[in-house]
Amino acid sequence: DVLPSPEGPVPSVSITEIRQYLRAQGIPFHDGYSCLHTPSLFTDGREDQPPPPAASAPYTLFIDKMTGSFLCTATLAEGTWQDFQANVELRHRGVPPPRSEEPEEDVRRAREDARCIWDRALPLWELLDEEETNKTKAMFGISLVTDATLKRFRVRYLRTSKSLVFPWFSPRNATLKGLKLLRVEKKGDAMAYVEETLPRFDSYHNLFGLPLIGRRDTELVLTGWELDALALHQATGVASLALPRGATCLPPALLPYLEQFKRITLWLGEDLRSWEAAKLFARKLSLKRCSLVRPGDLQPRPLEALNQGLNLTKILRAALPASHKSIVSFRQLREEVFGELVNTEQVAGIKWARFPELNKLLKGHRRGELTIFTGPTGSGKTTFISEYALDLCMQGVCTLWGSFEINNVRLAKIMLTQFATRRLQDQLELYDEWADRFEDLPLYFMTFHGQQSIKTVIDTMQHAVYMYDITHVVVDNLQFMMGHEHLSVDR
């Protein structure tokens, strides 16, 4: 995914400007947690009918406070702040709002594929015999999850690929928009879960369990995995949803659906990465309504807690409020310090899979740290750093590349070759297979080239951090970005 080019950067808009514009246009609104809520421009009935008075219209349009992009949950119309302004202008001229557009070709195809798979998949309790059902449930570690829970969340099983199938239904009209397949693979002695989504990850914005949420629900638990949402709901009866990419990111497009909740508990997983992600997501969701379940031996992920016979309601009650006061005592930090001592390996950061020597030196990749690589021209800095970043990206570290020296096509070619670990120019028939796998990595490129103003670059980075939860930024190289005339000043 390429972020907007410097010729047409995302025009930033402040919350103050958004409020001023809405007041000037006479559009009523109220402040939500992450969004402003307004009546929708897109929900008018027939064109010959006058629109309902704004005061009585339901507030189904949500405007993101950070970016100004909007979503109407009634019609699923969405767009940028500029699109919103254009629609307001059209309305003043009496032009009806555009009908929601047809989905793009590849999204449409993905939906058709999803529909075929969904029709072939069977509800788990309808397999041939009890033995097959029990065996399948044991394979996924969900022997304690009841048929009633699986039925409620409409989970199915695809025999041909031995995968669980989690549906994604449109919140508007319950049509199937896509699905996620989950299978188990043996890696050495350990079992690993492998996920695949239709449509592909960047278009897959499912909050699994959303159709089961009632309008009056005000408390929610957000999990990082569909099976956790099943376990949580079964054990506690609390409304629970699973994020589409677990602890990797919380796409801003999902924030409008989370506005109705006064209290959100984030219980994403059992490792420190999940804990870091939970703190990051709580900022997006508004700290004052969020609580976090701290990972630990007595607070593993929800499915594991169910399997161990732990009291999930008790764990939820012990969740920590996300908003910290400005001054704390050691007593309040005591548990966190203990957690860091218990998990020294995890605290050291995410290890490189391909560079054991580097792990000895740097221990791992940690947020908030700056690493500088230096060396003469042609010594292999870019080649090494692209391999180093790719290694982390393959482990789910959301990465943003700013390559000011070589263009993105060449950089992507280097990285794809490193990813495939083969010379693709000699095996072009394998290109599509590797390109598809490469496309699923949480990897983004800035489209700058040559010297840039620092402000533009920083703005683009901030936008990327909010939109894609970037945790690793690579700048190659500083000299090119700054331009040579800046070398004398303290930069």
Rosetta blueprint (number, residue, H / E / L):
1 D L
2 V E
3 L L
4 P L
5 S L
6 P L
7 E L
8 G L
9 P L
10 V L
11 P L
12 S L
13 V L
14 S L
15 I H
16 T H
17 E H
18 I H
19 R H
20 Q H
21 Y H
22 L H
23 R H
24 A H
25 Q L
26 G L
27 I L
28 P L
29 F L
30 H E
31 D E
32 G L
33 Y L
34 S L
35 C E
36 L E
37 H E
38 T E
39 P L
40 S L
41 L L
42 F L
43 T L
44 D L
45 G L
46 R L
47 E L
48 D L
49 Q L
50 P L
51 P L
52 P L
53 P L
54 A L
55 A L
56 S L
57 A L
58 P L
59 Y L
60 T L
61 L E
62 F E
63 I E
64 D E
65 K L
66 M L
67 T L
68 G L
69 S L
70 F E
71 L E
72 C E
73 T L
74 A L
75 T L
76 L L
77 A L
78 E E
79 G E
80 T L
81 W H
82 Q H
83 D H
84 F H
85 Q H
86 A H
87 N H
88 V H
89 E H
90 L H
91 R H
92 H H
93 R L
94 G L
95 V L
96 P L
97 P L
98 P L
99 R L
100 S L
101 E L
102 E L
103 P L
104 E L
105 E H
106 D H
107 V H
108 R H
109 R H
110 A H
111 R H
112 E H
113 D H
114 A H
115 R H
116 C H
117 I H
118 W H
119 D H
120 R H
121 A L
122 L E
123 P E
124 L H
125 W H
126 E H
127 L L
128 L L
129 D L
130 E H
131 E H
132 E H
133 T H
134 N H
135 K H
136 T H
137 K H
138 A H
139 M H
140 F L
141 G L
142 I L
143 S L
144 L L
145 V L
146 T L
147 D H
148 A H
149 T H
150 L H
151 K H
152 R H
153 F L
154 R L
155 V L
156 R E
157 Y E
158 L E
159 R L
160 T L
161 S L
162 K L
163 S E
164 L E
165 V E
166 F E
167 P E
168 W E
169 F E
170 S L
171 P L
172 R L
173 N L
174 A L
175 T L
176 L E
177 K E
178 G E
179 L E
180 K E
181 L E
182 L E
183 R E
184 V E
185 E E
186 K E
187 K E
188 G L
189 D L
190 A E
191 M E
192 A E
193 Y E
194 V E
195 E E
196 E E
197 T E
198 L E
199 P L
200 R L
201 F H
202 D H
203 S H
204 Y L
205 H L
206 N L
207 L L
208 F E
209 G L
210 L H
211 P H
212 L H
213 I L
214 G L
215 R L
216 R L
217 D L
218 T L
219 E E
220 L E
221 V E
222 L E
223 T E
224 G L
225 W L
226 E H
227 L H
228 D H
229 A H
230 L H
231 A H
232 L H
233 H H
234 Q H
235 A H
236 T H
237 G L
238 V L
239 A L
240 S E
241 L E
242 A E
243 L L
244 P L
245 R L
246 G L
247 A L
248 T L
249 C L
250 L L
251 P L
252 P H
253 A H
254 L H
255 L H
256 P H
257 Y H
258 L H
259 E L
260 Q L
261 F L
262 K L
263 R E
264 I E
265 T E
266 L E
267 W E
268 L L
269 G L
270 E L
271 D L
272 L H
273 R H
274 S H
275 W H
276 E H
277 A H
278 A H
279 K H
280 L H
281 F H
282 A H
283 R H
284 K H
285 L H
286 S L
287 L H
288 K H
289 R H
290 C E
291 S E
292 L E
293 V L
294 R L
295 P L
296 G E
297 D L
298 L L
299 Q E
300 P L
301 R L
302 P H
303 L H
304 E H
305 A H
306 L H
307 N H
308 Q L
309 G L
310 L L
311 N L
312 L H
313 T H
314 K H
315 I H
316 L H
317 R H
318 A L
319 A L
320 L E
321 P E
322 A L
323 S L
324 H L
325 K L
326 S L
327 I L
328 V L
329 S L
330 F H
331 R H
332 Q H
333 L H
334 R H
335 E H
336 E H
337 V H
338 F H
339 G H
340 E H
341 L H
342 V H
343 N L
344 T H
345 E H
346 Q H
347 V H
348 A L
349 G L
350 I E
351 K L
352 W L
353 A L
354 R L
355 F L
356 P H
357 E H
358 L H
359 N H
360 K H
361 L H
362 L H
363 K L
364 G L
365 H E
366 R L
367 R L
368 G L
369 E L
370 L L
371 T L
372 I L
373 F L
374 T L
375 G L
376 P L
377 T L
378 G L
379 S L
380 G L
381 K H
382 T H
383 T H
384 F H
385 I H
386 S H
387 E H
388 Y H
389 A H
390 L H
391 D H
392 L H
393 C H
394 M L
395 Q L
396 G L
397 V L
398 C L
399 T E
400 L E
401 W E
402 G E
403 S E
404 F L
405 E L
406 I L
407 N L
408 N H
409 V H
410 R H
411 L H
412 A H
413 K H
414 I H
415 M H
416 L H
417 T H
418 Q H
419 F H
420 A H
421 T L
422 R L
423 R L
424 L H
425 Q H
426 D H
427 Q L
428 L H
429 E H
430 L H
431 Y H
432 D H
433 E H
434 W H
435 A H
436 D H
437 R H
438 F H
439 E H
440 D L
441 L L
442 P L
443 L E
444 Y E
445 F E
446 M L
447 T L
448 F L
449 H L
450 G L
451 Q L
452 Q L
453 S L
454 I H
455 K H
456 T H
457 V H
458 I H
459 D H
460 T H
461 M H
462 Q H
463 H H
464 A H
465 V H
466 Y H
467 M H
468 Y H
469 D L
470 I L
471 T L
472 H E
473 V E
474 V E
475 V E
476 D E
477 N L
478 L H
479 Q H
480 F H
481 M H
482 M H
483 G L
484 H H
485 E H
486 H H
487 L L
488 S L
489 V L
490 D L
491 R L
